[in-house]
Amino acid sequence: QQHIAALVPRLRTLPQPVIAAVNGPAAGGGFALALASDVRLAAASARFNVAFVRIGLSGCDIGVSWLLPRLIGAGAAFELLLTGRLIDADTALRLGIVSRVVPDGEVVEAALAVAAEVAANSPMGVRMTKEVMWSQLEVGSLQAGIDLENRTQIMTSFTEDTAEAMAAFLAKRAANFEDR
């Protein structure tokens, strides 16, 4: 139990963004791994459910009860956790579980396109964005969140990539980031 549950925090702490391309059922542990991803895309035929509660276990496992309410709110999360109801990709989109639904057969291509967009940005900026976003889900106040953002903005403003981004913007060209 502890070994499998440790996957979710590991995904969160990876410096690279994790993009889930859900192409079929994401139930139980698969649902947890999708929820732990930074970006979630779904094929039109994708399906999602908690599943654990339907087999006599708690619906709260592998971080689902922490992640799901933060994505969709406590009320909707309670319903999915208590019923184990299977939901389709459009419902997952409406609830905020996924950010986009694409036609079947195109979800990996769509995920790779998102990855290319992310990779076009400063590596340090991307790492800090991921770190701060996940941290913001745990901070206790707006001011604590702003303080974290301020620290990160100051820290990233001293990188060579920030200077490159400004030069590229002024020259109306794409930036050449080197993670420095």
SEKE-287335 format. One record per residue: residue in three letters; x, y, z of N, C-alpha, C in turn. Coordinates in steps of 0.2 Angstrom, whole numbers, m for minus. Example, Ala and Ser with C-alpha at 12.3 -4.5 7.8 and 13.67 -1.06 7.14 Angstrom:
BEGIN
PT   code     n_x     n_y     n_z    ca_x    ca_y    ca_z     c_x     c_y     c_z
PT    ALA      66     m28      39      62     m22      39      66     m16      39
PT    SER      64     m11      35      68      m5      36      64       0      39
END
This chain:
BEGIN
PT   code     n_x     n_y     n_z    ca_x    ca_y    ca_z     c_x     c_y     c_z
PT    GLN       4      m6       0       0       0       0       4       6       0
PT    GLN       9       7       5      14      12       5      18      13      m1
PT    HIS      20       8      m4      24       8     m10      20      11     m16
PT    ILE      14       9     m17      10      11     m23       8      18     m22
PT    ALA       6      20     m15       4      27     m14       9      32     m14
PT    ALA      15      29     m14      21      34     m14      22      37     m22
PT    LEU      19      33     m27      19      36     m33      16      43     m34
PT    VAL      11      44     m31       8      51     m32      12      56     m30
PT    PRO      15      56     m24      20      62     m22      26      62     m26
PT    ARG      28      56     m29      34      56     m33      32      60     m40
PT    LEU      26      59     m42      24      63     m48      24      70     m47
PT    ARG      21      72     m41      21      79     m39      28      82     m39
PT    THR      33      79     m36      39      82     m35      44      81     m41
PT    LEU      42      78     m46      46      78     m52      47      85     m55
PT    PRO      53      87     m57      54      94     m59      50      95     m66
PT    GLN      49      90     m70      46      91     m76      38      90     m75
PT    PRO      35      94     m79      27      93     m79      25      86     m82
PT    VAL      20      83     m79      18      76     m80      11      78     m84
PT    ILE      11      75     m90       5      76     m94       1      69     m95
PT    ALA      m5      68     m93      m8      62     m93     m12      62    m100
PT    ALA     m12      57    m104     m16      56    m110     m20      50    m108
PT    VAL     m26      51    m106     m31      46    m104     m34      43    m110
PT    ASN     m33      37    m112     m35      34    m118     m39      27    m116
PT    GLY     m44      28    m113     m48      22    m110     m50      23    m103
PT    PRO     m51      18    m100     m53      18     m93     m47      20     m88
PT    ALA     m49      25     m84     m44      27     m78     m48      26     m72
PT    ALA     m47      20     m69     m51      18     m63     m46      16     m57
PT    GLY     m48      18     m51     m44      16     m45     m37      19     m46
PT    GLY     m32      15     m46     m25      18     m46     m24      22     m52
PT    GLY     m27      20     m58     m26      24     m64     m29      31     m64
PT    PHE     m34      31     m60     m38      38     m59     m33      42     m55
PT    ALA     m30      39     m49     m26      42     m45     m20      45     m49
PT    LEU     m17      41     m53     m11      43     m57     m13      49     m61
PT    ALA     m19      49     m64     m21      54     m69     m22      60     m65
PT    LEU     m25      60     m59     m26      66     m55     m20      69     m52
PT    ALA     m15      65     m51      m8      67     m49      m4      71     m54
PT    SER      m6      70     m61      m3      73     m66      m4      81     m66
PT    ASP       0      84     m69       0      92     m69      m6      94     m75
PT    VAL      m6      90     m80     m11      92     m85     m14      85     m87
PT    ARG     m21      85     m88     m24      79     m90     m28      80     m96
PT    LEU     m27      76    m101     m31      76    m108     m34      69    m108
PT    ALA     m40      69    m111     m44      63    m112     m46      62    m119
PT    ALA     m46      56    m121     m49      54    m128     m57      54    m126
PT    ALA     m60      54    m132     m68      55    m131     m71      49    m128
PT    SER     m67      43    m128     m70      37    m126     m67      35    m119
PT    ALA     m63      40    m116     m60      39    m109     m66      39    m104
PT    ARG     m65      35     m99     m70      34     m93     m66      35     m87
PT    PHE     m69      37     m81     m65      38     m75     m70      36     m69
PT    ASN     m67      33     m64     m70      32     m58     m66      30     m52
PT    VAL     m68      31     m46     m64      29     m40     m63      22     m40
PT    ALA     m68      18     m41     m68      11     m41     m67       7     m34
PT    PHE     m63      10     m30     m61       7     m24     m67       5     m19
PT    VAL     m72      10     m19     m78       9     m15     m82       4     m18
PT    ARG     m82       2     m24     m86      m3     m27     m84     m10     m26
PT    ILE     m78     m10     m23     m75     m17     m22     m74     m18     m14
PT    GLY     m78     m14     m10     m77     m15      m3     m72     m11       1
PT    LEU     m68      m7      m3     m63      m4       0     m65       4       1
PT    SER     m61       8       4     m62      15       5     m61      18      m2
PT    GLY     m66      23      m3     m65      27     m10     m59      31      m9
PT    CYS     m56      32      m3     m50      36      m2     m44      32      m2
PT    ASP     m40      33      m8     m34      29      m8     m29      32     m13
PT    ILE     m23      32     m12     m18      34     m17     m18      41     m18
PT    GLY     m20      45     m13     m21      52     m14     m27      55     m17
PT    VAL     m32      51     m19     m38      53     m23     m42      58     m18
PT    SER     m42      56     m12     m47      61      m8     m43      67      m6
PT    TRP     m37      68      m8     m34      75      m7     m34      78     m14
PT    LEU     m33      75     m19     m32      78     m26     m39      80     m28
PT    LEU     m44      75     m28     m50      76     m32     m54      82     m29
PT    PRO     m55      84     m23     m58      89     m20     m55      96     m22
PT    ARG     m48      96     m23     m45     102     m25     m46     103     m32
PT    LEU     m47      98     m36     m49      99     m43     m56     101     m45
PT    ILE     m61      98     m41     m68      99     m43     m72     101     m37
PT    GLY     m69     102     m31     m73     104     m26     m76      98     m22
PT    ALA     m77     100     m15     m79      94     m11     m85      91     m12
PT    GLY     m90      95     m14     m97      92     m15     m97      86     m21
PT    ALA     m94      88     m27     m94      84     m32     m89      78     m31
PT    ALA     m83      79     m27     m79      74     m25     m82      69     m21
PT    PHE     m86      71     m16     m89      67     m11     m94      62     m15
PT    GLU     m97      65     m20    m102      61     m24     m98      55     m28
PT    LEU     m93      57     m31     m89      52     m35     m85      47     m30
PT    LEU     m83      49     m24     m79      45     m20     m84      40     m16
PT    LEU     m90      42     m15     m95      38     m11     m99      33     m16
PT    THR    m100      35     m22    m104      31     m27     m99      27     m31
PT    GLY     m93      29     m33     m89      25     m37     m91      25     m44
PT    ARG     m96      30     m46     m99      31     m52     m94      32     m58
PT    LEU     m95      28     m63     m91      29     m69     m93      35     m73
PT    ILE     m89      40     m74     m91      46     m78     m87      46     m85
PT    ASP     m90      49     m90     m87      49     m97     m82      55     m97
PT    ALA     m79      56    m103     m74      61    m104     m77      68    m104
PT    ASP     m83      69    m107     m86      75    m107     m88      77     m99
PT    THR     m90      73     m95     m92      74     m88     m86      76     m85
PT    ALA     m80      72     m86     m74      74     m83     m71      81     m85
PT    LEU     m73      83     m91     m71      90     m93     m75      95     m90
PT    ARG     m82      94     m89     m86      98     m86     m84      99     m79
PT    LEU     m82      94     m75     m81      94     m68     m74      97     m67
PT    GLY     m70      97     m72     m63     100     m72     m58      95     m70
PT    ILE     m59      88     m71     m54      83     m70     m49      83     m76
PT    VAL     m52      84     m82     m47      85     m88     m48      92     m91
PT    SER     m43      94     m94     m43     101     m97     m45     101    m104
PT    ARG     m45      95    m107     m47      94    m114     m49      87    m116
PT    VAL     m54      87    m120     m56      80    m123     m55      81    m131
PT    VAL     m52      76    m133     m50      75    m140     m53      69    m143
PT    PRO     m53      69    m150     m56      63    m153     m52      57    m152
PT    ASP     m55      51    m151     m51      45    m150     m45      44    m155
PT    GLY     m40      42    m153     m34      41    m157     m30      47    m158
PT    GLU     m32      53    m155     m28      59    m155     m25      61    m148
PT    VAL     m26      57    m143     m25      60    m136     m17      60    m135
PT    VAL     m13      56    m138      m6      56    m137      m3      61    m141
PT    GLU      m5      62    m147      m3      68    m151      m5      75    m147
PT    ALA     m11      75    m145     m13      81    m141      m8      82    m135
PT    ALA      m7      77    m131      m2      78    m125       5      80    m128
PT    LEU       7      77    m133      14      79    m136      14      86    m138
PT    ALA       8      89    m140       8      96    m142       8     100    m136
PT    VAL       5      98    m131       5     102    m125      12     102    m122
PT    ALA      15      96    m122      22      96    m120      27     100    m124
PT    ALA      26     101    m130      30     105    m135      29     112    m133
PT    GLU      23     114    m131      21     121    m129      25     123    m122
PT    VAL      25     118    m118      28     119    m111      36     119    m112
PT    ALA      38     115    m117      46     114    m118      48     121    m121
PT    ALA      44     124    m124      46     131    m127      47     136    m122
PT    ASN      46     135    m116      47     140    m111      53     139    m107
PT    SER      55     143    m103      61     143     m99      61     137     m94
PT    PRO      65     132     m94      65     126     m90      64     128     m83
PT    MET      68     133     m80      68     135     m73      61     138     m72
PT    GLY      58     142     m77      51     145     m76      46     139     m75
PT    VAL      47     134     m79      42     129     m79      43     125     m73
PT    ARG      49     123     m71      50     120     m64      47     124     m58
PT    MET      48     130     m58      46     134     m53      38     135     m53
PT    THR      35     135     m59      28     136     m60      25     129     m57
PT    LYS      27     124     m59      25     117     m56      25     117     m48
PT    GLU      31     119     m46      32     119     m39      28     123     m35
PT    VAL      27     129     m37      23     134     m34      15     132     m34
PT    MET      13     130     m40       6     128     m41       4     123     m36
PT    TRP       8     117     m35       7     112     m31       7     115     m23
PT    SER      12     119     m22      13     122     m15       7     126     m14
PT    GLN       4     130     m18      m2     134     m17      m8     130     m15
PT    LEU      m8     124     m16     m14     120     m14     m13     118      m7
PT    GLU      m8     120      m4      m6     118       3      m5     124       8
PT    VAL      m4     130       5      m3     136       9      m9     138      13
PT    GLY      m8     141      19     m14     143      23     m17     149      22
PT    SER     m14     154      18     m17     160      17     m15     163      10
PT    LEU     m18     168       8     m17     172       2     m10     175       3
PT    GLN      m8     178       8      m2     182       9       4     177       9
PT    ALA       3     171      12       8     165      11       9     164       4
PT    GLY       4     163       0       4     162      m7       8     167     m11
PT    ILE       6     173      m9       9     179     m13      17     179     m11
PT    ASP      19     178      m5      26     178      m3      29     172      m7
PT    LEU      26     166      m8      30     161     m11      31     163     m19
PT    GLU      25     166     m22      26     169     m28      32     174     m29
PT    ASN      32     179     m24      37     184     m24      44     181     m24
PT    ARG      45     176     m20      51     173     m19      53     170     m26
PT    THR      49     167     m29      50     163     m35      51     168     m41
PT    GLN      47     174     m41      49     179     m47      55     182     m46
PT    ILE      57     183     m40      64     187     m39      69     182     m41
PT    MET      69     175     m38      74     170     m40      74     169     m47
PT    THR      69     169     m51      69     167     m58      71     173     m62
PT    SER      70     179     m59      72     185     m63      80     186     m64
PT    PHE      84     182     m60      91     183     m61      94     177     m65
PT    THR      90     174     m69      93     169     m73      95     172     m80
PT    GLU      99     168     m83     101     170     m90      95     169     m95
PT    ASP      91     164     m93      85     163     m98      80     169     m98
PT    THR      80     172     m92      75     178     m92      78     184     m96
PT    ALA      84     185     m96      87     190    m100      87     188    m107
PT    GLU      87     182    m109      86     179    m116      79     180    m118
PT    ALA      74     179    m114      67     180    m115      66     187    m117
PT    MET      68     192    m113      67     199    m114      70     201    m121
PT    ALA      77     199    m122      80     200    m128      76     198    m134
PT    ALA      74     191    m134      70     188    m139      63     192    m140
PT    PHE      60     194    m135      54     198    m136      55     204    m139
PT    LEU      60     208    m137      62     214    m141      64     213    m148
PT    ALA      67     208    m150      69     206    m156      64     203    m160
PT    LYS      58     201    m157      53     198    m160      55     191    m163
PT    ARG      58     187    m159      61     181    m161      59     176    m156
PT    ALA      60     170    m157      59     164    m152      65     164    m147
PT    ALA      64     163    m141      69     163    m136      73     156    m137
PT    ASN      79     157    m135      83     151    m135      86     149    m128
PT    PHE      82     145    m124      83     144    m117      88     139    m116
PT    GLU      93     140    m112      98     135    m110      98     133    m103
PT    ASP      93     134     m99      92     132     m92      98     135     m88
PT    ARG      99     141     m89     104     145     m85     102     151     m82
END
